[in-house]
Amino acid sequence: AGPNKDYVYLDLTHLPAEQVESKLPDITEFSRTYLGVDPITELVPVFPTAHYAMGGVPTNVDTEVLRDNEHVVPGLYAAGEVACVSVHGANRLGTNSLLDINVFGRRAGIAAAEYANSVEHAELPDDPQGTTIALVERLRSASGSERTAVLRKDMQDTMDMNAQVYRTEATLKQALSDVQELKARYANVSIQDKGTRYNTDLIEVIELGFLLDLAEVTVVSALERKESRGGHAREDYPTRDDVNFMRHTMAYKSEDVSGEDYVRLDYKPVTMTRYEPMERKY
């Protein structure tokens, strides 16, 4: 704790031990198991972390995945935190994710069943699993010098420092530069565990590739949204701009003329019916 540190201390030592044990069992167990800290007698280090993704795979109210602003991918459905039908806006209210899962999980099941019963089953490609198997085998046989844990830590550090809730054009540009450098380094990553059973090393390196993609989308989108709204607080654009940014950011993976991948942004109007948006004050 202190200036330029990455955590503050939670002090529970003034509370009776039996009260901490009975009222805060998760905190005590977590602290002892993962931090080696006994909150009855010691200070507990606390730091912020990612808790929820307010974006996700774009869907309509029937949970059909959107290919673009209007057209769906036939037969593909998404619900829960992976999806974004956008009932939360720019800042999800506490416990609303459970309501989201219940409502749209049910709608997804109903819609998928109705679709499956209404269409002819298509023939599967000759090798539907080929792409995934090729990715796994490439990562298992890679011999690069980069390590998953190092790349993930570097990604976390720049996102924590430069793409946190309070951000500016300068910090976001630094985050984007760092993430793009990390993606280049990721091409040289390798794993130590070459096994085929319960290979957590393999799972983590695959997850890291997706995390880097998500980090890039987050930063590129934040750079272009020159306003503050919900969990996106631009210190260089501190006010909300409904004239230019009352719209959803849609991000797509595209290729430029040289074949290099880049994040292409588009926007979708916000549908407003009964309730006008209001500022949430803290």
N, C-alpha and C positions, 0 to 999 in steps of 0.2 A: 504494500500500500504506500501511498505518497505520490508526489508529482511524477508524471510520466510513467507511472506503473499501470498494470493492466487489471487491477482488481481493487476492491475496497473490502474492509472487514465487517462481518456480521457478528455482533457481540451478544451472545445469549447467556453469558456467564452470571449475570445478575438475577436470572430466573431460577426458581427451585428445580432441582434435577428431575424430580418426578413430573413436574409440569412440562418440561421440555420433552421428556420421553413420551408422555401421553398425548400432547397436543401437536408435536412436530416429529412424529416417528420417521417420516421419509427423509427429512433433513438430517436427523441424527444418523440414520443408517447409511445414507449416501456419503456423509462427511467421513464417517469412520471407514467405510469400505473403499472409497475411491481417493480420498484425500489424506487418510491417516490422521485425521483431526477429530478430537473429541469435543463437540460443541458445548459440553457441560463445563469444561475447564479451559477451553482454548477458543481463540477467535477463528471464524470460518471465512476464508477468502471467497468473495463473490464477484463475478464479472459477467457482462452481458454476452449473449450469444443469439444466434438465429433461432427463432421460435416458430415462425409460421411463414409460409410463402403465400402472399396475397395474390400473386399471379398464378399462371399455370397453363395447361393445355386449354385453348379457348373452346367453349362449348355453347350451345344454345340451351334453352330451358328444358329441352328434352334430353339433355346430356349428349347430344350428337356432337362429335368433334368437328370444328370448323376448319376447312381447308384455307379459307380466306375470310373476308368480312361477311360473306353471304352464303357460300356454298359449303356443304358438309362432306365429310368422308363417309361414304355409305357403309353402314355396319360397324362403325367404330364409335365407342361410347366411353366417356370418362366422368368420374364423380369423386368427390372428396378433395383432399388437399392437392392432389395432382392436377385437378381441373380448375378452370376459372370461368364460371358462368357469371361471375362478378356481382354477387350479392353483398360483398363486403366493402366494395369501393376501395379507397386508398388506405383504410385502417380498420381492420377487423375488430369488432367488439368482442369482449371476453365471452367465451362459451358458444359463440355463434357458429364455430366450426362444427360442433356436434349437431346443431340444428341443420346445417348445410349437408352433412353426411346422411342424416336420417331422411331428409326430403329428397335430395337428388340421388342418393343411393337407390331409393325405392323407384324413383322415376327412371333411372338407368336400367334397372332390371325389367321393368314393365316395357319400356321402349325397345330394349334389345330383344326381348321375347317376341314382341309383336313383329319386329323386323324379320327375325329368323323364321317366323311362321308365314311370312308374306312373300318371300322371295325364293327362287330356286338356288340350291346350294351350288356354288361355283367350284370348279376343279382347282385343287391346290397346285401351286407350282411344283415342278419336278424336284426342286431342292429348297424347300421353304426355310430350312434351318441353316442353310449354307453360310449366310452372312454372319450369323451369330457364332457359328463354329469357327469360321475363319478369324473373327476377332479374338476369340478365346485362344486359339492356337498361336496366333501372332504374338499375343501378350505372354503366353507361356514360354515361347521360344525366343523372346527378345533378349538381347544381351547388352542393352544400353547401360549407361553409368548413372542415370537419374533414379532416385528412389521415391516411392509414393509418399511416404511420410514427410520428406523434405519439401516436395512440391506442394503438398496439401498445407503444411505449416506456412510456407511463403504466401500461398493464396489467402489463407485465413488472415495473415498479418496485414496484407495490403487492403483487403476488404474491410477489416476492422478499423484500420487507420483512415482509409481514404473514401470508403463507400458506406460509412455508417449512416444513421438517420440524418445527421447534420453534415451536409456536403457542399462543396463549391465546384465550379468548373475546373479549378486547378487540381483539387484532390481527385475528382473523377477522372480527369485526364491521366493523372499518375496511376490510378487504379487500372485504367484501361491499358496503359502501356505495360504495366506489370503483368496483368492477366494474359495479354497477347504474348509476352515473353515466356510466361509459364506454359502456355499452350505449345510453343515451339520446343521447349524443353521436354514436355510430355511425350513428344514423338520419340524421345530417346530414353523412355522409362523402361525398366525391367523389374521383374519380381524374383524373389528368392525361392519361394515355394512353387515348384513345378508340378505338384500333385494334381489329381483330378477329383479328389474327394474332400469336401468341406474346406475349400481353399479360400480362406478369408483374405489372403494376400491378393489373389486374383480379383475377388469381389471389390476390394478397396480401390484397386487401380482402375477398374471399370467405372466405379462411382466417381472417382476423381475426374475422369474425362467429362462426365456429365456435369459435375460441379463447375468445372472451368467454363463449359458452354453457358451454364446458367449465370455465372459471374459476369461473363462478357455481355450477355443480354441485359442483365441488371444495370450495368454501368453505362452501356450505350443508350439505353432507354432513359436513364436518369440525366445523362448529359443533354439530351434533346428536350427534356421537359423543364423548361425555364420558368419554373414557378415552385411554390411550396404547397403540398397537399397531403394530408394524412401522415403516413410514415416516411414521406419524401420531403425533407426540409432543406431547401437550397438557401444557404446563408446569403448568397449573392442575388437571390430572387425570393425574398421572404414572404411575399403575399400570394394568395391564390388568384389564378388568372382563368376565369371561366370563359372568357371570350375566345381564347386560343387553345385552352387545354381541358375543357370539359369534354373529354373523349378518352377512350381506352387506347393504350399503346399495344399495337400488334407487332410482334417480332418474328421474322422469318430468316432461316438460314439460306443464303444465296451465294452465288459465285460471280466474281467479276470477270472481265474479259480475259484475264490471265489465268483463270481457273482457281483463284484463291477464294476461300470462304470469307464471307463477311455477314454481319447482321443487318438485314434490311428492315426498316421500320415503316409501318403504316398505322393508320388510326381509324377507330370505329366510334361513331357518335354514341353518347350515353342516352339510353332510353329513360325518360322521366315521365311518370304518370301522375300519381296522386300527391307525392311528396317532393318538394323542392329541397335541394341539398342545403345543409346548414353547416356552419363552422363548428368544429368540436374544440372547445376551449379546455386548457389544462391548468 
